[in-house]
Amino acid sequence: MKTLNQSDKDYLLSTIRDIKDFPKPGIVFKDITTLLADTRAFNFLMDHLADRYENEDIDFIAGIEARGFIFGAALAAKIGGSFVPIRKPGKLPYTTVSEKYSLEYGVDEVEIHIDAFKCDKKEPRVLLIDDLIATGGTATAAVSLINKAGAKCVEACFLLNLTFLQGDKEIKETTSVYSVLEVD
């Protein structure tokens, strides 16, 4: 599968705004809204991801609420796959299956519809996508949820990986991980 060269990575990274001390002092927030607003950069990213996944026999693209919806739906439309939203509890109208995960101070949960991966295959192939991986709790739960729902998560894809937090470490035990950009 294809990856970007350093020049292309630098270009995409240049379209992402850093916001210091947000949401609290000491944090440098990676604001992707500037990439989304840049037609050339967004199309470049979507073309790259389509090129990476178009021959991988992906049946579904699952996007994590909320920014994963943006990338997931656009990529699904580009490669002819179906999009499945992974949401916080109580947001989906039909019967759901859920997965809980630990936070620093508590527990959270993600859900999908029980029939989200309904198709004529015994084990549909699913690509998980989100904008960023930090500590990895939500993404790890999402991979588990996909597999629990009878599909196979073939890769977890992120625009940004905050490598210093090592959030991809646990996910790599269950599926491949691809990060377009890595930030130390």
N, C-alpha and C positions, 0 to 999 in steps of 0.2 A: 504494500500500500504506500501511497505517495506522501511525502512530507514536504515542508517548505524549506527553501534555502535561507541563509541568514539575512540576506538583503530583503526578502519578502517578509520575514518575521519582523525585521526592524520597521518596515513600512507599516504593517498592521499595528505594531506596538505604538508607533507614533500617532496613531489615530485614537488612542485610548488616553483619557485625561486622568491624571493623578490628583486626588483631592486629599490634602493633608489634614490630619486630625478629624477625620470623619469615619465612623459615627462617634468616635471618642478620641481623646488625645493619644498620640503615638501611633495611630493607624493611618496608613496611606491607602485610601480607597481607590480601586481601579474602576473608573467610570466608563462603561462601555457605550453609554448613550451617544458619545461623540463618534464612535465607530458606526453605530446604527444610523446616525444622521449623515454619514459620509457615503453616498451612493456607490462611489468607486470602490471604497474599502469593503463595504458590506458585500457587494457583488463579487469582489475578488475572493473574499473569505468563503462565500457560498459556492463559487466555482471550484475552489480548492477542495472543499469538503465533498462536493459532488464527484469530482475527479477521484478522490480517495475511495469513496464508497460505492460508486455506480456499478462495479462488477463484483460486489461482495455478497450478492443474493440477500440483501436486507429486506425483510418483510415489513417491519415496523420500526419507526423511530419514536422513542419515548423521550419526552422533554420534561425536565423538572421545573415545577412552578417557580418563578414566573418567566424568567429570562430564557430558560430552556425551551419554552414555548416558541419564542421568536425564531431561534436557530433551528429547532426541530421541525416546525411546520414549514419553514422555507426550504429546508433540505429535503423533506419528504416530497414536497411539490416538485422539486428539481430532479429527484431520482426516481419518482414514481412509486414511492412507498406510502404507507399509511402512517398517520401521526396519532400517538397516544399520549394524553396528558397525565403526568404524575403530580398529584395535588396534596395539599394539606387536608386533614380530616374535615368532613362535612361540606366539601365543595362540589362533590360529584353527585348527580341526582339518582343514580341507579345503585344496585347492590355492588359493594366494593370488597376488595381484599386489601389488607393493610400490613405495614411493617413498621415496628417501633425501633427507635434508635436513641442512644444516649447523647445527651448534651453535657456541657460542662456543669450545669446546675439543673439537671432534670432529664426529662424524656420528651421526645417529639415523635411524629408519626407521618408517614406518607401513604397514599392510597391510589389505587386504580380501579376501574370497573372490573368486575369479576370476569367479564367476557371481552376484555380489551384486546386480546391477541387471538380472537376467533378467526380462523381461516382453515383452508383445507390441508394444512401441514400438521404433522404430529407435534413438532417442536419448532415453532416459528423463530426466525432469527431477528433479534432486536438490537438496534444501536441505541444506547443511552446518550443523551446530549444535555449539556448545561453550559452556562457561560463561564463558570469558575469553579475550581475545586480548591478549598481551603483546608479544613480539618477532615473532610471526607465523610462525615456522618450521614448526611442526607444522600449522597451518591452511593455509599455502600448499602444503605437501606433500599435504595431504588434498584440496585442490581439484584439484591436478594428478593425483592418484590417481583421483579420481572421473572426470575427463575421460579419463584413460588407459584406464579400464575400460569405456569406451563410453557413458557417460552424460554429461549436461551439468549442471554445477553452476550453478544459476540464482542462488543467493545464499548467502553465508556469514553466519550469524547468531550473535551473541554476546550474552550477558547483560551482560557488562562489557567495555569497551574501555579499556585503559590508554593513553590517547592520547599521553602523553609519550614512550612507547616507539616509536610510529609503526609498530606491527606490522601494521596493516591496509594500509599503503601498497603493498606488493608484491602482496597479494591483489587489490586493486582493479584491477590490470592484467589480471586473468583473470575476475573475477566481481564482482557487486555485493556490498556489505557493509552489513549492518544491525547496529547495536549498540543494544540497549535502553537501556543506560546508558553514559555516558562519564565517565571519571575522569581528571582532569589530574594 
